[in-house]
């Protein structure tokens, strides 16, 4: 059964000019005797897209943010979350790297791992990624982050953004990493 509303900071996203571009409900993977389903909401920074296009840049997705809520069938019993946590973390990281590649980002590599505290007080495991995106014969460095935590159910959130290169259309780059981490924290 799908949640009625996404587990995201909707007001924060709307105020910053983000819009939902996709919602997926899908089977993510199977383990012996266990099916893992994900409910995912994907957003883009529509304001940034419009600003760059208005300045003559490409009309494309520049920044995205997503949040996924995992569901297990049958439900995890006592101690089940601790048993599947390493599998969920590894799967989320691999899926995120694949998503970056599917979005046209080349040479995707994991750069670092760490933790952060969500606003709900949950400890999330994070992984950072870097890659390159060719736009108008120029390669832009792209950074992405994914975080995984358990707040009674597993949550995954993250996104990607250009580290530099878009200033030729809109002036100085904003603090995209800070904004992404704020969205991730607010999701938990």
C-alpha positions in Angstrom: 0.0 0.0 0.0 1.5 3.3 -1.1 1.8 6.2 1.3 -0.7 9.0 0.7 1.8 11.7 0.4 5.6 11.8 -0.2 7.9 11.8 2.8 9.5 15.0 1.6 9.7 18.6 2.8 6.9 19.7 0.3 6.8 23.3 1.5 10.6 23.7 1.4 10.7 22.3 -2.1 7.8 24.5 -3.4 9.3 27.6 -1.8 12.6 27.0 -3.6 11.0 26.4 -7.0 11.2 22.6 -7.2 8.5 20.6 -8.9 7.7 16.9 -8.9 8.6 15.3 -12.2 8.1 11.6 -11.4 6.5 9.2 -9.0 7.4 5.5 -9.1 6.1 2.5 -7.3 8.2 -0.6 -8.1 9.7 -3.8 -7.0 13.4 -3.0 -6.3 14.9 -6.4 -5.6 14.2 -9.8 -4.0 16.0 -11.6 -1.3 15.3 -15.2 -0.3 11.7 -15.1 1.1 11.6 -11.3 0.9 10.4 -8.8 -1.7 11.6 -5.1 -1.5 9.3 -2.4 -3.0 10.0 1.3 -3.3 7.8 4.3 -3.5 9.9 7.1 -5.1 9.2 10.8 -5.6 11.6 12.7 -7.9 11.8 16.5 -8.1 13.7 19.0 -10.3 14.9 22.5 -9.6 12.4 24.1 -12.1 13.6 27.6 -11.3 17.2 26.8 -12.2 16.0 25.2 -15.4 14.0 28.2 -16.4 16.8 30.7 -15.5 19.4 28.9 -17.6 17.0 28.5 -20.6 16.1 32.2 -20.4 19.8 33.0 -20.6 20.3 30.9 -23.7 21.5 27.7 -22.0 20.1 24.3 -22.7 16.6 23.5 -21.4 17.3 20.4 -19.4 17.2 19.0 -15.9 20.1 20.5 -14.0 19.4 19.4 -10.4 17.3 16.7 -9.0 16.2 15.5 -5.6 14.5 12.2 -4.8 13.1 10.4 -1.8 12.2 6.7 -1.6 10.3 4.8 1.1 11.0 1.1 1.1 8.4 -1.6 2.0 9.2 -5.3 2.6 6.9 -8.2 2.0 6.5 -10.0 4.2 7.2 -7.3 6.8 10.5 -7.5 8.6 10.3 -9.2 12.0 12.3 -8.3 15.1 16.0 -7.8 14.2 15.1 -7.9 10.5 16.1 -4.3 9.8 19.6 -4.9 11.2 20.0 -8.0 9.0 19.0 -6.2 5.8 20.6 -2.8 6.5 23.9 -3.7 4.7 22.0 -5.0 1.7 19.8 -1.9 1.5 22.7 0.5 1.9 24.7 -1.3 -0.9 21.6 -1.5 -3.1 20.8 2.2 -2.7 24.3 3.2 -3.5 24.5 1.0 -6.6 21.1 2.2 -7.8 22.0 5.8 -7.3 25.2 5.4 -9.3 23.2 3.7 -12.1 20.7 6.5 -12.1 23.5 9.1 -12.5 24.8 7.1 -15.5 21.3 6.9 -17.0 21.0 10.7 -16.8 24.1 11.0 -19.0 26.8 11.5 -16.4 30.1 9.8 -17.3 32.9 8.5 -15.2 30.7 8.1 -12.1 32.7 7.2 -9.0 32.1 7.1 -5.3 34.2 9.7 -3.6 33.4 9.5 0.1 31.1 8.1 2.7 29.9 9.5 6.0 26.8 10.1 8.2 24.4 12.9 8.9 21.5 13.4 11.3 18.1 13.9 9.9 15.7 16.5 11.4 13.9 13.5 12.9 17.1 12.5 14.8 17.9 9.5 12.6 21.4 8.6 11.6 21.7 8.4 7.9 24.6 6.7 6.0 25.8 8.9 3.1 27.8 8.4 0.0 29.1 11.1 -2.3 29.7 10.6 -6.1 31.3 12.6 -8.8 31.1 12.4 -12.6 31.1 14.5 -15.7 28.2 15.8 -17.9 28.8 17.0 -21.4 26.7 20.0 -22.2 27.3 22.3 -25.3 30.7 20.8 -25.9 31.8 21.5 -22.3 32.2 18.9 -19.6 30.6 20.0 -16.3 31.6 18.4 -13.0 28.6 16.8 -11.3 28.3 15.8 -7.7 25.6 13.6 -6.1 24.8 12.3 -2.7 22.6 9.5 -1.4 21.6 8.8 2.2 19.9 5.8 3.8 18.3 5.5 7.2 15.7 3.6 9.1 13.0 5.5 11.0 10.7 2.5 11.4 10.9 2.0 7.7 13.9 2.4 5.4 14.2 5.7 3.7 16.6 6.7 0.9 17.0 10.3 -0.3 19.5 12.2 -2.4 20.2 14.1 -5.6 22.8 15.6 -7.9 23.9 19.0 -9.1 26.5 20.7 -11.2 29.5 21.7 -9.1 30.5 24.4 -11.5 30.1 25.5 -15.1 26.6 27.0 -15.1 27.8 30.4 -13.9 28.2 31.4 -17.6 24.3 31.5 -17.8 23.3 32.6 -14.3 26.2 34.1 -12.5 27.7 32.5 -9.4 26.6 29.0 -8.6 24.5 28.7 -5.5 25.3 26.4 -2.6 23.8 23.3 -4.2 25.4 20.9 -1.8 24.1 22.8 1.3 20.6 22.9 -0.2 20.6 19.2 -1.1 21.7 18.2 2.4 19.0 20.4 3.9 16.4 18.6 1.8 17.8 15.2 2.8 17.7 16.2 6.5 14.2 17.5 6.3 13.0 14.2 4.7 13.9 12.3 7.9 
